[in-house]
Amino acid sequence: MSEVIASDERPGGLAYIKFFPDAGHTMMAFEEAPLRDVMIATSVRFPDGWWRVSAISRNRIMMAFEVFYS
């Protein structure tokens, strides 16, 4: 799992978390490495202050217009 990634389009209101496949052993990256299968949870901050997952996608980050239907 990655750290929370803030959206450039809606910082403070839209964020992403990437879930990586389990390699079955401990890994450490020393430089960028392509991952072929990543699940990405798109989270939205609601007016009550709570974050809720609005979508889960495979291998792509959803744009703000796809989440907010603008």
PDB file of N, CA, C and O in Angstrom:
ATOM      1  N   MET A   1       0.852  -1.165   0.000  1.00  0.00           N
ATOM      2  CA  MET A   1       0.000   0.000   0.000  1.00  0.00           C
ATOM      3  C   MET A   1       0.900   1.231   0.000  1.00  0.00           C
ATOM      4  O   MET A   1       1.930   1.262   0.673  1.00  0.00           O
ATOM      5  N   SER A   2       0.498   2.237  -0.761  1.00  0.00           N
ATOM      6  CA  SER A   2       1.264   3.474  -0.801  1.00  0.00           C
ATOM      7  C   SER A   2       0.773   4.444   0.254  1.00  0.00           C
ATOM      8  O   SER A   2      -0.225   4.196   0.931  1.00  0.00           O
ATOM      9  N   GLU A   3       1.481   5.545   0.385  1.00  0.00           N
ATOM     10  CA  GLU A   3       0.977   6.624   1.214  1.00  0.00           C
ATOM     11  C   GLU A   3      -0.184   7.278   0.466  1.00  0.00           C
ATOM     12  O   GLU A   3      -0.381   7.021  -0.722  1.00  0.00           O
ATOM     13  N   VAL A   4      -0.936   8.104   1.145  1.00  0.00           N
ATOM     14  CA  VAL A   4      -2.051   8.805   0.502  1.00  0.00           C
ATOM     15  C   VAL A   4      -1.483   9.818  -0.478  1.00  0.00           C
ATOM     16  O   VAL A   4      -0.580  10.584  -0.140  1.00  0.00           O
ATOM     17  N   ILE A   5      -2.017   9.820  -1.698  1.00  0.00           N
ATOM     18  CA  ILE A   5      -1.568  10.729  -2.750  1.00  0.00           C
ATOM     19  C   ILE A   5      -2.655  11.763  -2.976  1.00  0.00           C
ATOM     20  O   ILE A   5      -3.756  11.416  -3.405  1.00  0.00           O
ATOM     21  N   ALA A   6      -2.367  13.029  -2.696  1.00  0.00           N
ATOM     22  CA  ALA A   6      -3.346  14.104  -2.893  1.00  0.00           C
ATOM     23  C   ALA A   6      -3.522  14.382  -4.378  1.00  0.00           C
ATOM     24  O   ALA A   6      -2.564  14.315  -5.148  1.00  0.00           O
ATOM     25  N   SER A   7      -4.738  14.691  -4.770  1.00  0.00           N
ATOM     26  CA  SER A   7      -5.042  15.027  -6.154  1.00  0.00           C
ATOM     27  C   SER A   7      -4.530  16.425  -6.480  1.00  0.00           C
ATOM     28  O   SER A   7      -4.666  17.346  -5.674  1.00  0.00           O
ATOM     29  N   ASP A   8      -3.941  16.578  -7.664  1.00  0.00           N
ATOM     30  CA  ASP A   8      -3.537  17.910  -8.122  1.00  0.00           C
ATOM     31  C   ASP A   8      -4.753  18.750  -8.486  1.00  0.00           C
ATOM     32  O   ASP A   8      -4.718  19.977  -8.387  1.00  0.00           O
ATOM     33  N   GLU A   9      -5.831  18.088  -8.908  1.00  0.00           N
ATOM     34  CA  GLU A   9      -7.035  18.798  -9.342  1.00  0.00           C
ATOM     35  C   GLU A   9      -7.862  19.328  -8.173  1.00  0.00           C
ATOM     36  O   GLU A   9      -8.410  20.428  -8.243  1.00  0.00           O
ATOM     37  N   ARG A  10      -7.950  18.551  -7.110  1.00  0.00           N
ATOM     38  CA  ARG A  10      -8.753  18.923  -5.943  1.00  0.00           C
ATOM     39  C   ARG A  10      -8.013  18.579  -4.655  1.00  0.00           C
ATOM     40  O   ARG A  10      -8.441  17.687  -3.921  1.00  0.00           O
ATOM     41  N   PRO A  11      -6.914  19.268  -4.368  1.00  0.00           N
ATOM     42  CA  PRO A  11      -6.188  18.959  -3.134  1.00  0.00           C
ATOM     43  C   PRO A  11      -7.067  19.227  -1.917  1.00  0.00           C
ATOM     44  O   PRO A  11      -7.780  20.230  -1.865  1.00  0.00           O
ATOM     45  N   GLY A  12      -7.013  18.338  -0.954  1.00  0.00           N
ATOM     46  CA  GLY A  12      -7.845  18.480   0.230  1.00  0.00           C
ATOM     47  C   GLY A  12      -9.239  17.910   0.077  1.00  0.00           C
ATOM     48  O   GLY A  12      -9.989  17.827   1.050  1.00  0.00           O
ATOM     49  N   GLY A  13      -9.597  17.512  -1.149  1.00  0.00           N
ATOM     50  CA  GLY A  13     -10.933  16.975  -1.375  1.00  0.00           C
ATOM     51  C   GLY A  13     -10.958  15.661  -2.128  1.00  0.00           C
ATOM     52  O   GLY A  13     -11.985  14.983  -2.173  1.00  0.00           O
ATOM     53  N   LEU A  14      -9.823  15.297  -2.723  1.00  0.00           N
ATOM     54  CA  LEU A  14      -9.740  14.078  -3.519  1.00  0.00           C
ATOM     55  C   LEU A  14      -8.347  13.493  -3.311  1.00  0.00           C
ATOM     56  O   LEU A  14      -7.349  14.208  -3.394  1.00  0.00           O
ATOM     57  N   ALA A  15      -8.284  12.195  -3.041  1.00  0.00           N
ATOM     58  CA  ALA A  15      -6.998  11.549  -2.791  1.00  0.00           C
ATOM     59  C   ALA A  15      -7.032  10.104  -3.284  1.00  0.00           C
ATOM     60  O   ALA A  15      -8.096   9.532  -3.517  1.00  0.00           O
ATOM     61  N   TYR A  16      -5.852   9.538  -3.435  1.00  0.00           N
ATOM     62  CA  TYR A  16      -5.716   8.182  -3.971  1.00  0.00           C
ATOM     63  C   TYR A  16      -4.806   7.353  -3.069  1.00  0.00           C
ATOM     64  O   TYR A  16      -3.889   7.882  -2.441  1.00  0.00           O
ATOM     65  N   ILE A  17      -5.068   6.052  -3.014  1.00  0.00           N
ATOM     66  CA  ILE A  17      -4.199   5.105  -2.335  1.00  0.00           C
ATOM     67  C   ILE A  17      -3.984   3.941  -3.298  1.00  0.00           C
ATOM     68  O   ILE A  17      -4.943   3.351  -3.796  1.00  0.00           O
ATOM     69  N   LYS A  18      -2.722   3.618  -3.555  1.00  0.00           N
ATOM     70  CA  LYS A  18      -2.395   2.510  -4.456  1.00  0.00           C
ATOM     71  C   LYS A  18      -2.143   1.250  -3.631  1.00  0.00           C
ATOM     72  O   LYS A  18      -1.470   1.286  -2.602  1.00  0.00           O
ATOM     73  N   PHE A  19      -2.695   0.147  -4.103  1.00  0.00           N
ATOM     74  CA  PHE A  19      -2.487  -1.157  -3.476  1.00  0.00           C
ATOM     75  C   PHE A  19      -1.711  -2.030  -4.452  1.00  0.00           C
ATOM     76  O   PHE A  19      -2.179  -2.323  -5.552  1.00  0.00           O
ATOM     77  N   PHE A  20      -0.530  -2.437  -4.039  1.00  0.00           N
ATOM     78  CA  PHE A  20       0.358  -3.216  -4.882  1.00  0.00           C
ATOM     79  C   PHE A  20       0.146  -4.707  -4.642  1.00  0.00           C
ATOM     80  O   PHE A  20      -0.268  -5.107  -3.553  1.00  0.00           O
ATOM     81  N   PRO A  21       0.425  -5.531  -5.647  1.00  0.00           N
ATOM     82  CA  PRO A  21       0.302  -6.974  -5.443  1.00  0.00           C
ATOM     83  C   PRO A  21       1.344  -7.477  -4.451  1.00  0.00           C
ATOM     84  O   PRO A  21       2.421  -6.895  -4.323  1.00  0.00           O
ATOM     85  N   ASP A  22       1.021  -8.547  -3.757  1.00  0.00           N
ATOM     86  CA  ASP A  22       1.931  -9.149  -2.794  1.00  0.00           C
ATOM     87  C   ASP A  22       2.984  -9.967  -3.536  1.00  0.00           C
ATOM     88  O   ASP A  22       2.648 -10.889  -4.279  1.00  0.00           O
ATOM     89  N   ALA A  23       4.241  -9.633  -3.338  1.00  0.00           N
ATOM     90  CA  ALA A  23       5.332 -10.338  -4.021  1.00  0.00           C
ATOM     91  C   ALA A  23       5.667 -11.663  -3.343  1.00  0.00           C
ATOM     92  O   ALA A  23       6.394 -12.482  -3.905  1.00  0.00           O
ATOM     93  N   GLY A  24       5.142 -11.875  -2.141  1.00  0.00           N
ATOM     94  CA  GLY A  24       5.423 -13.114  -1.436  1.00  0.00           C
ATOM     95  C   GLY A  24       6.707 -13.073  -0.631  1.00  0.00           C
ATOM     96  O   GLY A  24       7.037 -14.032   0.068  1.00  0.00           O
ATOM     97  N   HIS A  25       7.438 -11.964  -0.726  1.00  0.00           N
ATOM     98  CA  HIS A  25       8.664 -11.796   0.050  1.00  0.00           C
ATOM     99  C   HIS A  25       8.920 -10.300   0.222  1.00  0.00           C
ATOM    100  O   HIS A  25       8.291  -9.475  -0.441  1.00  0.00           O
ATOM    101  N   THR A  26       9.835  -9.964   1.105  1.00  0.00           N
ATOM    102  CA  THR A  26      10.161  -8.564   1.360  1.00  0.00           C
ATOM    103  C   THR A  26      10.859  -7.960   0.150  1.00  0.00           C
ATOM    104  O   THR A  26      11.733  -8.583  -0.452  1.00  0.00           O
ATOM    105  N   MET A  27      10.461  -6.736  -0.200  1.00  0.00           N
ATOM    106  CA  MET A  27      11.080  -6.050  -1.334  1.00  0.00           C
ATOM    107  C   MET A  27      11.479  -4.641  -0.913  1.00  0.00           C
ATOM    108  O   MET A  27      10.890  -4.061   0.000  1.00  0.00           O
ATOM    109  N   MET A  28      12.481  -4.104  -1.586  1.00  0.00           N
ATOM    110  CA  MET A  28      12.867  -2.711  -1.400  1.00  0.00           C
ATOM    111  C   MET A  28      13.228  -2.162  -2.774  1.00  0.00           C
ATOM    112  O   MET A  28      14.043  -2.742  -3.492  1.00  0.00           O
ATOM    113  N   ALA A  29      12.610  -1.030  -3.133  1.00  0.00           N
ATOM    114  CA  ALA A  29      12.884  -0.428  -4.437  1.00  0.00           C
ATOM    115  C   ALA A  29      14.013   0.583  -4.303  1.00  0.00           C
ATOM    116  O   ALA A  29      14.031   1.385  -3.369  1.00  0.00           O
ATOM    117  N   PHE A  30      14.940   0.542  -5.226  1.00  0.00           N
ATOM    118  CA  PHE A  30      16.051   1.493  -5.251  1.00  0.00           C
ATOM    119  C   PHE A  30      15.879   2.520  -6.366  1.00  0.00           C
ATOM    120  O   PHE A  30      16.560   3.545  -6.373  1.00  0.00           O
ATOM    121  N   GLU A  31      15.001   2.262  -7.282  1.00  0.00           N
ATOM    122  CA  GLU A  31      14.654   3.203  -8.341  1.00  0.00           C
ATOM    123  C   GLU A  31      13.268   2.843  -8.853  1.00  0.00           C
ATOM    124  O   GLU A  31      12.688   1.846  -8.423  1.00  0.00           O
ATOM    125  N   GLU A  32      12.736   3.639  -9.761  1.00  0.00           N
ATOM    126  CA  GLU A  32      11.391   3.376 -10.261  1.00  0.00           C
ATOM    127  C   GLU A  32      11.325   2.023 -10.960  1.00  0.00           C
ATOM    128  O   GLU A  32      12.249   1.622 -11.668  1.00  0.00           O
ATOM    129  N   ALA A  33      10.222   1.341 -10.744  1.00  0.00           N
ATOM    130  CA  ALA A  33      10.011   0.039 -11.372  1.00  0.00           C
ATOM    131  C   ALA A  33       8.553  -0.038 -11.814  1.00  0.00           C
ATOM    132  O   ALA A  33       7.659   0.295 -11.036  1.00  0.00           O
ATOM    133  N   PRO A  34       8.298  -0.468 -13.046  1.00  0.00           N
ATOM    134  CA  PRO A  34       6.911  -0.564 -13.509  1.00  0.00           C
ATOM    135  C   PRO A  34       6.156  -1.675 -12.781  1.00  0.00           C
ATOM    136  O   PRO A  34       6.690  -2.760 -12.549  1.00  0.00           O
ATOM    137  N   LEU A  35       4.924  -1.388 -12.431  1.00  0.00           N
ATOM    138  CA  LEU A  35       4.045  -2.390 -11.841  1.00  0.00           C
ATOM    139  C   LEU A  35       2.910  -2.627 -12.816  1.00  0.00           C
ATOM    140  O   LEU A  35       2.282  -1.678 -13.284  1.00  0.00           O
ATOM    141  N   ARG A  36       2.647  -3.864 -13.121  1.00  0.00           N
ATOM    142  CA  ARG A  36       1.667  -4.189 -14.145  1.00  0.00           C
ATOM    143  C   ARG A  36       0.240  -4.300 -13.623  1.00  0.00           C
ATOM    144  O   ARG A  36      -0.709  -4.211 -14.402  1.00  0.00           O
ATOM    145  N   ASP A  37       0.076  -4.491 -12.328  1.00  0.00           N
ATOM    146  CA  ASP A  37      -1.270  -4.661 -11.801  1.00  0.00           C
ATOM    147  C   ASP A  37      -1.388  -3.968 -10.442  1.00  0.00           C
ATOM    148  O   ASP A  37      -0.916  -4.483  -9.429  1.00  0.00           O
ATOM    149  N   VAL A  38      -2.023  -2.794 -10.436  1.00  0.00           N
ATOM    150  CA  VAL A  38      -2.168  -1.992  -9.226  1.00  0.00           C
ATOM    151  C   VAL A  38      -3.638  -1.612  -9.072  1.00  0.00           C
ATOM    152  O   VAL A  38      -4.274  -1.172 -10.030  1.00  0.00           O
ATOM    153  N   MET A  39      -4.168  -1.780  -7.880  1.00  0.00           N
ATOM    154  CA  MET A  39      -5.526  -1.324  -7.585  1.00  0.00           C
ATOM    155  C   MET A  39      -5.413   0.047  -6.924  1.00  0.00           C
ATOM    156  O   MET A  39      -4.566   0.254  -6.055  1.00  0.00           O
ATOM    157  N   ILE A  40      -6.270   0.983  -7.339  1.00  0.00           N
ATOM    158  CA  ILE A  40      -6.207   2.338  -6.812  1.00  0.00           C
ATOM    159  C   ILE A  40      -7.565   2.723  -6.241  1.00  0.00           C
ATOM    160  O   ILE A  40      -8.572   2.718  -6.949  1.00  0.00           O
ATOM    161  N   ALA A  41      -7.583   3.056  -4.948  1.00  0.00           N
ATOM    162  CA  ALA A  41      -8.805   3.517  -4.283  1.00  0.00           C
ATOM    163  C   ALA A  41      -8.856   5.037  -4.395  1.00  0.00           C
ATOM    164  O   ALA A  41      -7.903   5.728  -4.033  1.00  0.00           O
ATOM    165  N   THR A  42      -9.967   5.546  -4.895  1.00  0.00           N
ATOM    166  CA  THR A  42     -10.185   6.987  -5.000  1.00  0.00           C
ATOM    167  C   THR A  42     -11.068   7.408  -3.839  1.00  0.00           C
ATOM    168  O   THR A  42     -12.183   6.908  -3.689  1.00  0.00           O
ATOM    169  N   SER A  43     -10.573   8.331  -3.013  1.00  0.00           N
ATOM    170  CA  SER A  43     -11.290   8.777  -1.824  1.00  0.00           C
ATOM    171  C   SER A  43     -11.713  10.231  -1.954  1.00  0.00           C
ATOM    172  O   SER A  43     -10.980  11.061  -2.492  1.00  0.00           O
ATOM    173  N   VAL A  44     -12.898  10.524  -1.457  1.00  0.00           N
ATOM    174  CA  VAL A  44     -13.462  11.871  -1.503  1.00  0.00           C
ATOM    175  C   VAL A  44     -13.718  12.332  -0.070  1.00  0.00           C
ATOM    176  O   VAL A  44     -14.213  11.572   0.762  1.00  0.00           O
ATOM    177  N   ARG A  45     -13.372  13.583   0.199  1.00  0.00           N
ATOM    178  CA  ARG A  45     -13.666  14.154   1.520  1.00  0.00           C
ATOM    179  C   ARG A  45     -15.033  14.811   1.472  1.00  0.00           C
ATOM    180  O   ARG A  45     -15.276  15.701   0.656  1.00  0.00           O
ATOM    181  N   PHE A  46     -15.921  14.370   2.345  1.00  0.00           N
ATOM    182  CA  PHE A  46     -17.284  14.888   2.389  1.00  0.00           C
ATOM    183  C   PHE A  46     -17.370  16.093   3.326  1.00  0.00           C
ATOM    184  O   PHE A  46     -16.475  16.306   4.144  1.00  0.00           O
ATOM    185  N   PRO A  47     -18.437  16.880   3.213  1.00  0.00           N
ATOM    186  CA  PRO A  47     -18.579  18.071   4.055  1.00  0.00           C
ATOM    187  C   PRO A  47     -18.492  17.792   5.555  1.00  0.00           C
ATOM    188  O   PRO A  47     -18.136  18.683   6.326  1.00  0.00           O
ATOM    189  N   ASP A  48     -18.812  16.567   5.979  1.00  0.00           N
ATOM    190  CA  ASP A  48     -18.720  16.247   7.407  1.00  0.00           C
ATOM    191  C   ASP A  48     -17.276  15.989   7.855  1.00  0.00           C
ATOM    192  O   ASP A  48     -17.029  15.728   9.032  1.00  0.00           O
ATOM    193  N   GLY A  49     -16.323  16.064   6.919  1.00  0.00           N
ATOM    194  CA  GLY A  49     -14.908  15.886   7.241  1.00  0.00           C
ATOM    195  C   GLY A  49     -14.387  14.472   7.092  1.00  0.00           C
ATOM    196  O   GLY A  49     -13.178  14.255   7.166  1.00  0.00           O
ATOM    197  N   TRP A  50     -15.269  13.502   6.883  1.00  0.00           N
ATOM    198  CA  TRP A  50     -14.870  12.102   6.733  1.00  0.00           C
ATOM    199  C   TRP A  50     -14.506  11.809   5.281  1.00  0.00           C
ATOM    200  O   TRP A  50     -15.120  12.326   4.348  1.00  0.00           O
ATOM    201  N   TRP A  51     -13.483  10.960   5.120  1.00  0.00           N
ATOM    202  CA  TRP A  51     -13.085  10.497   3.783  1.00  0.00           C
ATOM    203  C   TRP A  51     -13.820   9.196   3.494  1.00  0.00           C
ATOM    204  O   TRP A  51     -13.944   8.331   4.360  1.00  0.00           O
ATOM    205  N   ARG A  52     -14.304   9.074   2.260  1.00  0.00           N
ATOM    206  CA  ARG A  52     -14.994   7.845   1.835  1.00  0.00           C
ATOM    207  C   ARG A  52     -14.445   7.405   0.474  1.00  0.00           C
ATOM    208  O   ARG A  52     -14.193   8.228  -0.406  1.00  0.00           O
ATOM    209  N   VAL A  53     -14.269   6.106   0.325  1.00  0.00           N
ATOM    210  CA  VAL A  53     -13.830   5.574  -0.969  1.00  0.00           C
ATOM    211  C   VAL A  53     -15.007   5.653  -1.930  1.00  0.00           C
ATOM    212  O   VAL A  53     -16.080   5.114  -1.657  1.00  0.00           O
ATOM    213  N   SER A  54     -14.799   6.323  -3.049  1.00  0.00           N
ATOM    214  CA  SER A  54     -15.878   6.462  -4.026  1.00  0.00           C
ATOM    215  C   SER A  54     -15.714   5.506  -5.201  1.00  0.00           C
ATOM    216  O   SER A  54     -16.684   5.210  -5.898  1.00  0.00           O
ATOM    217  N   ALA A  55     -14.492   5.020  -5.426  1.00  0.00           N
ATOM    218  CA  ALA A  55     -14.263   4.104  -6.549  1.00  0.00           C
ATOM    219  C   ALA A  55     -12.968   3.340  -6.327  1.00  0.00           C
ATOM    220  O   ALA A  55     -12.064   3.802  -5.631  1.00  0.00           O
ATOM    221  N   ILE A  56     -12.899   2.167  -6.932  1.00  0.00           N
ATOM    222  CA  ILE A  56     -11.666   1.393  -6.972  1.00  0.00           C
ATOM    223  C   ILE A  56     -11.431   1.048  -8.436  1.00  0.00           C
ATOM    224  O   ILE A  56     -12.301   0.485  -9.101  1.00  0.00           O
ATOM    225  N   SER A  57     -10.257   1.388  -8.925  1.00  0.00           N
ATOM    226  CA  SER A  57      -9.952   1.149 -10.337  1.00  0.00           C
ATOM    227  C   SER A  57      -8.672   0.333 -10.460  1.00  0.00           C
ATOM    228  O   SER A  57      -7.885   0.233  -9.519  1.00  0.00           O
ATOM    229  N   ARG A  58      -8.486  -0.234 -11.615  1.00  0.00           N
ATOM    230  CA  ARG A  58      -7.292  -1.033 -11.876  1.00  0.00           C
ATOM    231  C   ARG A  58      -6.374  -0.279 -12.835  1.00  0.00           C
ATOM    232  O   ARG A  58      -6.759   0.055 -13.956  1.00  0.00           O
ATOM    233  N   ASN A  59      -5.158  -0.020 -12.372  1.00  0.00           N
ATOM    234  CA  ASN A  59      -4.080   0.546 -13.188  1.00  0.00           C
ATOM    235  C   ASN A  59      -4.305   1.968 -13.704  1.00  0.00           C
ATOM    236  O   ASN A  59      -3.652   2.377 -14.664  1.00  0.00           O
ATOM    237  N   ARG A  60      -5.204   2.722 -13.094  1.00  0.00           N
ATOM    238  CA  ARG A  60      -5.327   4.126 -13.494  1.00  0.00           C
ATOM    239  C   ARG A  60      -5.947   4.961 -12.382  1.00  0.00           C
ATOM    240  O   ARG A  60      -6.787   4.496 -11.612  1.00  0.00           O
ATOM    241  N   ILE A  61      -5.503   6.207 -12.331  1.00  0.00           N
ATOM    242  CA  ILE A  61      -6.036   7.161 -11.370  1.00  0.00           C
ATOM    243  C   ILE A  61      -7.206   7.877 -12.022  1.00  0.00           C
ATOM    244  O   ILE A  61      -7.080   8.380 -13.138  1.00  0.00           O
ATOM    245  N   MET A  62      -8.327   7.929 -11.348  1.00  0.00           N
ATOM    246  CA  MET A  62      -9.513   8.583 -11.893  1.00  0.00           C
ATOM    247  C   MET A  62      -9.349  10.101 -11.817  1.00  0.00           C
ATOM    248  O   MET A  62      -8.811  10.626 -10.843  1.00  0.00           O
ATOM    249  N   MET A  63      -9.807  10.784 -12.832  1.00  0.00           N
ATOM    250  CA  MET A  63      -9.774  12.243 -12.868  1.00  0.00           C
ATOM    251  C   MET A  63     -10.937  12.788 -12.044  1.00  0.00           C
ATOM    252  O   MET A  63     -11.927  12.090 -11.821  1.00  0.00           O
ATOM    253  N   ALA A  64     -10.815  14.028 -11.597  1.00  0.00           N
ATOM    254  CA  ALA A  64     -11.846  14.641 -10.747  1.00  0.00           C
ATOM    255  C   ALA A  64     -13.212  14.648 -11.436  1.00  0.00           C
ATOM    256  O   ALA A  64     -14.225  14.408 -10.779  1.00  0.00           O
ATOM    257  N   PHE A  65     -13.262  14.916 -12.732  1.00  0.00           N
ATOM    258  CA  PHE A  65     -14.560  14.971 -13.412  1.00  0.00           C
ATOM    259  C   PHE A  65     -15.246  13.610 -13.446  1.00  0.00           C
ATOM    260  O   PHE A  65     -16.472  13.540 -13.526  1.00  0.00           O
ATOM    261  N   GLU A  66     -14.473  12.531 -13.387  1.00  0.00           N
ATOM    262  CA  GLU A  66     -15.066  11.199 -13.355  1.00  0.00           C
ATOM    263  C   GLU A  66     -15.676  10.896 -11.988  1.00  0.00           C
ATOM    264  O   GLU A  66     -16.643  10.141 -11.889  1.00  0.00           O
ATOM    265  N   VAL A  67     -15.111  11.483 -10.942  1.00  0.00           N
ATOM    266  CA  VAL A  67     -15.578  11.242  -9.584  1.00  0.00           C
ATOM    267  C   VAL A  67     -16.739  12.158  -9.241  1.00  0.00           C
ATOM    268  O   VAL A  67     -17.722  11.723  -8.642  1.00  0.00           O
ATOM    269  N   PHE A  68     -16.629  13.425  -9.619  1.00  0.00           N
ATOM    270  CA  PHE A  68     -17.629  14.425  -9.233  1.00  0.00           C
ATOM    271  C   PHE A  68     -18.675  14.686 -10.310  1.00  0.00           C
ATOM    272  O   PHE A  68     -19.592  15.480 -10.097  1.00  0.00           O
ATOM    273  N   TYR A  69     -18.551  14.026 -11.473  1.00  0.00           N
ATOM    274  CA  TYR A  69     -19.511  14.162 -12.566  1.00  0.00           C
ATOM    275  C   TYR A  69     -19.726  15.626 -12.953  1.00  0.00           C
ATOM    276  O   TYR A  69     -20.853  16.038 -13.226  1.00  0.00           O
ATOM    277  N   SER A  70     -18.645  16.413 -12.978  1.00  0.00           N
ATOM    278  CA  SER A  70     -18.745  17.836 -13.319  1.00  0.00           C
ATOM    279  C   SER A  70     -18.879  18.030 -14.810  1.00  0.00           C
ATOM    280  O   SER A  70     -18.974  19.164 -15.280  1.00  0.00           O
TER     281      SER A  70
END
